[in-house]
Structure formats: C-alpha cells, structure tokens
Amino acid sequence: MAQAVRQRSLLSHVTSVLNSDGKAHPVENTFVAATVLLGAVAFVTSFFPGLHLIASWAGLAGIVTGMWGQMISATTGERFLLIIGLGASAVGLYLGMAHGGLFGGVIG
C-alpha cells in the first residue's frame, strides 16, 4: 500500500523539539537560539589568543542570556539546548579571560 511520505525540514524538527508541549514559545526559543549562537562564537574564538575580546564578551553575553533563558524556559528541549550553550559560553569566557580578558590591551 502506497502512502504519502511527508518531508520535514530541519527547522520544523528543531521547533518540534523545543515546543514539545505543542505550544509556541517564541521568546523562550529566541533565548535558546541566542545562547547557542553566542556559545558557539565564544567557544570557537576562545582557541585563538588574539580574539580574546570576542571570546570573553560573547561568553559573558551567552551566560547572561542562558541563565535568563533557564529561568523562563518551558520545555525540557529548551533547557537541554540552553545548558549546551551555557557550557560553550563558559568555556569561551574562561579561555578568553585567560588570554587577556574583557578589556585586555584596550584599557590600561
């Protein structure tokens, strides 16, 4: 018996994981996306000592958005991705601080 197969896009799969309760959470999902993006930027740039300013500030911003996102999150999928983003942000912040810090060489 032939049945129609519906193709799901990657975006619809991600939103179904984030909105596992069936309701839309645009604010919470925005915090998730911002935290994951800032965490990825902080993590990648932390391995280059010359980019310590970007790593430090992106890590700090990722930690702030991730913590606020944790307070307002509604589903387990959101919390899972927030923890991943928070971990990457923390690594970026710590390595960025080790390489020169938030203001290293700019002030003072």
C-alpha positions as CSV (number, residue, x, y, z in Angstrom):
1,M,0.0,0.0,0.0
2,A,1.5,3.3,-1.1
3,Q,1.4,6.1,1.5
4,A,2.4,9.7,1.2
5,V,5.6,10.5,3.0
6,R,5.8,14.0,4.3
7,Q,9.3,15.5,4.3
8,R,10.1,17.6,7.4
9,S,12.6,20.4,7.3
10,L,15.3,20.8,9.8
11,L,13.7,23.9,11.2
12,S,10.4,22.1,11.8
13,H,12.3,19.3,13.6
14,V,14.1,21.8,15.8
15,T,10.9,23.7,16.7
16,S,9.1,20.4,17.5
17,V,11.9,19.5,19.9
18,L,11.8,23.0,21.5
19,N,8.0,23.2,21.6
20,S,7.4,19.6,22.8
21,D,4.3,20.7,24.7
22,G,2.5,21.7,21.5
23,K,2.5,25.4,22.2
24,A,4.6,28.1,20.6
25,H,7.3,29.7,22.8
26,P,8.8,32.5,20.7
27,V,10.5,34.4,23.5
28,E,12.0,31.2,25.0
29,N,13.1,29.9,21.7
30,T,14.8,33.3,20.9
31,F,16.8,33.0,24.1
32,V,17.8,29.4,23.2
33,A,18.9,30.5,19.7
34,A,20.9,33.5,21.1
35,T,22.6,31.4,23.8
36,V,23.6,28.6,21.4
37,L,24.9,31.2,18.9
38,L,26.8,33.2,21.4
39,G,28.2,29.9,22.9
40,A,29.4,28.7,19.5
41,V,31.1,32.1,18.8
42,A,32.7,32.2,22.2
43,F,33.9,28.6,22.0
44,V,35.4,28.8,18.6
45,T,37.1,32.2,19.1
46,S,38.5,31.1,22.5
47,F,41.1,29.0,20.8
48,F,42.7,32.0,19.1
49,P,44.5,34.2,21.7
50,G,44.2,37.3,19.5
51,L,40.4,37.0,19.6
52,H,40.1,37.0,23.4
53,L,37.9,40.1,23.4
54,I,35.3,38.5,21.2
55,A,35.5,35.2,23.2
56,S,35.2,37.0,26.5
57,W,32.3,39.2,25.6
58,A,30.4,36.6,23.7
59,G,30.9,34.2,26.6
60,L,29.7,36.7,29.1
61,A,26.6,37.6,27.0
62,G,25.9,33.9,26.4
63,I,26.0,33.1,30.1
64,V,23.6,36.0,30.8
65,T,21.1,35.1,28.1
66,G,21.4,31.4,29.0
67,M,20.7,32.0,32.7
68,W,17.7,34.2,31.9
69,G,16.5,31.6,29.4
70,Q,16.8,28.9,32.1
71,M,14.5,31.0,34.3
72,I,11.8,31.4,31.7
73,S,12.1,28.1,29.8
74,A,9.0,25.9,29.4
75,T,10.2,22.6,28.0
76,T,12.9,20.1,28.5
77,G,14.2,20.6,25.0
78,E,14.8,24.3,25.6
79,R,16.6,23.6,28.9
80,F,18.8,21.0,27.2
81,L,20.0,23.4,24.5
82,L,20.4,26.2,27.0
83,I,22.8,24.0,29.0
84,I,24.8,23.2,25.9
85,G,25.0,26.9,25.0
86,L,25.9,27.8,28.6
87,G,28.7,25.3,28.7
88,A,30.2,26.6,25.5
89,S,29.8,30.2,26.6
90,A,31.5,29.4,29.9
91,V,34.5,27.7,28.2
92,G,34.7,30.7,25.8
93,L,34.6,33.2,28.7
94,Y,37.2,31.3,30.8
95,L,39.6,30.8,27.9
96,G,39.1,34.4,26.8
97,M,39.8,35.6,30.3
98,A,43.0,33.5,30.4
99,H,44.2,35.0,27.1
100,G,43.7,38.6,28.1
101,G,40.2,39.3,29.5
102,L,37.4,41.6,28.7
103,F,39.5,44.7,28.3
104,G,43.0,43.2,27.9
105,G,45.1,45.7,26.0
106,V,42.3,48.1,25.2
107,I,42.1,49.9,28.6
108,G,45.1,50.4,30.7
